[in-house]
Amino acid sequence: MNEEVIEIHIREGDDYIKLGQALKLAGLVGSGVEAKMIIQDGIVSVNDQIDTRRGRKLYPGDVVSFENNEIRVL
C-alpha cells in the first residue's frame, strides 16, 4: 500500500503545532482522545522515532508517520 503524504501548515503567528493537534488537523483522528490513545500506544513516530508525548512540539520540517500516512509540517 502506498503511503499518503499530508502537508499541514503551522498557523500564522505560531512557532509550532502539537502532535495531537497535527493528527487532528491532518484528519487522521477524530478527537483529541483518539490522538492521545494512538500516541500513547506507541504507533506514531516523529522523524522516524516513536514518540508517546501528545504535547510534542512539531516545527517546520518535522515528519510524522502513522499507519500508511506521513504528515509533513510546513
C-alpha positions in Angstrom: 0.0 0.0 0.0 1.3 3.4 -0.9 2.0 5.9 1.8 -0.1 9.1 1.7 1.6 12.4 2.3 -0.4 15.1 4.0 1.0 18.6 4.3 -0.1 20.8 7.2 0.8 24.4 7.9 1.5 25.9 11.3 -0.9 28.7 12.0 0.5 32.1 11.2 2.0 33.6 14.3 2.7 30.2 15.9 6.1 28.6 16.0 4.9 25.0 16.4 1.9 22.7 16.4 1.5 19.9 19.0 1.5 16.3 17.8 -2.1 15.6 18.8 -3.3 18.7 17.1 -1.4 17.8 13.9 -3.0 14.4 13.8 -6.5 16.0 14.1 -5.7 18.7 11.5 -4.5 16.1 9.1 -7.8 14.2 9.5 -6.2 11.0 10.8 -8.0 11.0 14.1 -11.5 12.3 15.0 -10.7 13.7 18.5 -8.0 14.6 21.0 -8.9 11.5 23.0 -8.3 9.3 19.9 -5.0 11.1 19.3 -3.9 10.6 22.9 -4.6 6.9 22.7 -2.7 6.1 19.5 0.2 8.3 20.6 0.4 6.5 24.0 0.2 3.2 22.2 3.5 3.9 20.5 2.3 3.7 16.9 3.1 7.3 15.9 6.6 8.3 15.0 8.2 11.7 14.6 11.2 12.0 12.4 11.5 8.1 12.4 11.4 7.8 16.2 8.4 6.6 18.3 7.1 9.5 20.4 4.5 8.9 23.1 4.0 12.6 24.1 0.8 14.1 22.8 2.2 17.6 23.5 5.3 17.0 21.5 6.0 20.3 19.7 6.4 19.9 15.9 8.2 22.5 13.9 8.5 23.1 10.1 10.4 20.2 8.6 9.2 17.6 11.1 7.6 14.4 9.6 5.0 12.4 11.5 4.2 8.8 10.4 1.1 6.9 11.4 -0.1 3.7 9.7 0.3 4.4 5.9 0.3 8.2 6.3 3.0 10.8 6.5 2.4 14.3 7.8 4.8 16.9 6.8 4.9 20.1 8.9 5.3 23.3 6.8 
